[in-house]
Amino acid sequence: MADLPDAAWPVVLQHFRGADAAADGAAFREFHRRYLEARQRAAGTSSTPAAPAAADDDDLPAERLRALGVDDAAQRALRTSLALFADFRTKQRAAALEKLQQTRAKLPVAAHADGILEALRASQVLVLAGDTGCGKSTQVPQFLLREYGRVACTQPRRLAAVSLARRVSIEGNGEHGVGHQIRFESRAAPSDRIVFMTEGVMLRHIAGGAKGLDDFDVIVLDEVHERHTSTDVLLGTMRGLLARRPALRLVLMSATLNLELFSSFFGG
């Protein structure tokens, strides 16, 4: 059985949606080619590749495909191939997620999750120093969700805010919403429980009114050792915000941090 006509592929690829649509579509095209090759090799034998039931799919309009030269036999093969691919992708992603969770469990910061939460029960402010690569930027916001509703995390650079949001979203596997806000771009919804943002965006939240950050239960200022002007302004603003909101929690994080300096600034 020949592969689909080139004109039919744009119709087929509309089946794939979401952030990974392009990658999934390209992977399926190669998968379908290999599937057809397997069918040809199995022709004339007593066995054929096993497949889940291939029900009709509204995303694959039969009449339109037929007009593009895809006959009924090719459409049946296409639907079976799609069902096999979906099963393959599900198993592939489950295996990748399991490996990712194992990697997370081995990060140095993982052993301190309970201690971090215990410290925040006892104090409004936690100063956390950890070596680069220990996992604090991705893991601490997720630890906080065990006891708090929404977490805002600052990063000094836009690229870091975007990449961390994507990484944490993948690790969370859809269990909690993760968004990001940078200058000229906001991909955060009110339902997102973790929002990564640049320091400048957080300052604009505050400048927008006295309740600019009231939707968040914990504020995480990461890489505070870099001490930009915006960092210093945020630190000063946080001290007043903590006095106004006793239930608010603040986490200061960095790889290299003068613990005594920051601790004394917030009253020990």
Disulfide bonds with the S-S distance in Angstrom:
none
